[in-house]
Amino acid sequence: MTFSVTQNRKPLSPEKYTWDPKTKTFFTIENNLVLDFSGMDGVTFNTGYGCTFNTGWYCTFNTGGYCTFNTGGYCTFITGEGCTFTCGGNCVVIRRDVKGVTEIPEGKTIKLKECGVEGYDEVKPHTIVIDRKEITLSEESYEELKKSLS
């Protein structure tokens, strides 16, 4: 089982997390990670906030707020506010701050509303053209670009 975990674009030291290959459970208290478990199904994650996940199906996530999830279907998310999701079918998010459950629509990208506010907004992709080449930006990249141009 191959996976990668980076923080600030550098590999995260294995001393800062635990990985149990038998139960497929990943645990860390670290924040702002990029976790690439692409092609791995049935993984359980326990992390800090601000993490980005790329996984397969049937995964469970227990995180802080402001995380980004790109997953297959049948996943459960227990999160805080401001998270962004693009998932396969049959996924739900359990919001700690509003004590509610939200079904994530298949094939759409959504972002949870701010702390204490139920619901989500659909995130539409932003496209720019450079040298006649179309480039699609994530919401985060779009906002950063917009800030840098103002």
N, C-alpha and C positions, 0 to 999 in steps of 0.2 A: 504494500500500500504506500504509494508515493503521494506526498503533499508538500506544500510550501507555506511558510508563515513568515511574513516580513513586517518590519516596523520602521518607518522612515526610509523605505526602500532598501533596507538591509535585512538579511536573514535574522530572525529572532533567535537568540541563544536558547538551546534546548533546556537550560537550567531555569528559564522563565516560563516554562509550560510543562504540563504532563500530557502524555498520550498513552492511552490504554488500547492496544490493537485488538485485544479480545472483545472488549465492549464497544470499541470504536468511539471512545470518549476523549475529547480534547478539553483541557482546562487551563486557564490562565487568568491572572488579575490584570494583565496588561491591556492598555487602550490603544486605539488608532492602529490596528493591525490590518493587513491584507492576508486573508486565509484562502488558499487555493486548494480545494479538495475536489476539483473537477473529476467527474466520473466515479466518485465514491458515494455510495448510498448508505443510508442508515447511520449517519454520524451524529453524535450529540456534542454540542458546543456550549461551553460556559466561558464567557469573556467579559471584558470591560466594555466601554462605550466607543463609538466612532470606528467600528470595524467593518470591513468589506468581506463578504463571503461568496465564494463560487463553489457550488456543490452539486451533487446528484439528487436523488429522490429520498423520501422518508427520513429527513433529518430533523433534529430538534435543536432550537437555539434559545439560550437564556442569556440575554445581553443587556447592556445599558442602552441609552438612546443614541440617535443619530448614526445608525448602522445602515449599510447597503447590502441587500441580499439578492443574489442571482442564483436561483435554484430550480431543480426539477419539482415534481408534484409531491403531494402528501407530506408537507412540512408543517411544523408547528413552531411559532415564534412567540416568545415571551419577552417583551421589549418595553422600552420607554418611548418617548415621543420622537418625532422627526425622522423616523426610519423610512427608507425607500425599498420597495419590493418589486421584483419581476420574477414571477414564479410559474411553475406548471400548475395543473389543476389540483383542487382539493387541499388548498393551504389556508391556514387561519393564523391570525395574530391575536395574542392575548395582551391587552394593554394594562400594565400595572397602574398607571396614573389615573385612568378612568374606569378601571375595573370592568372592562368590557371585552367582548370577543368580536372580531371582524373577519369575515370571509374575504380572501384576496382574490380578485377576479383574474381568471386565467388569461395570459397573453397581454395583460396591460401592466404598465408601470404606475405604481401609486406611491404617495408619500403621506405618512401619518400627519395629522394636524398637531399643532403645538400642545405642550403640556396642559392637561386638564380639559382639552377639547376633543370630543369624540369624532371619529370619522377620518376621512382621507381625501386628498385631491389626486386626480389623475395627472400624471406627468407626461406631457407631450414632448417628443424629442425635438431638439433644436438642431437645425442644419445650417451650415455655412458653406460657401463655395470659395475655394482658393485654387487659383490656376485651373479653373474649369473642373475641379475635382470636388465632389460633394462630400462633406465630412459631418457626421452626426455627433453631437456633443451630449454628454450626460448633463443632468440639471446642475450638478455641482460644477462641472467644467464651464458650462454656460454662464453661471453666476460669477465665477472667478474671472472669466474673460470680460464680462460686462463691467465688473469692478475695475479691472485694469485699464479699460478704455475710457472710463469716466474721469 
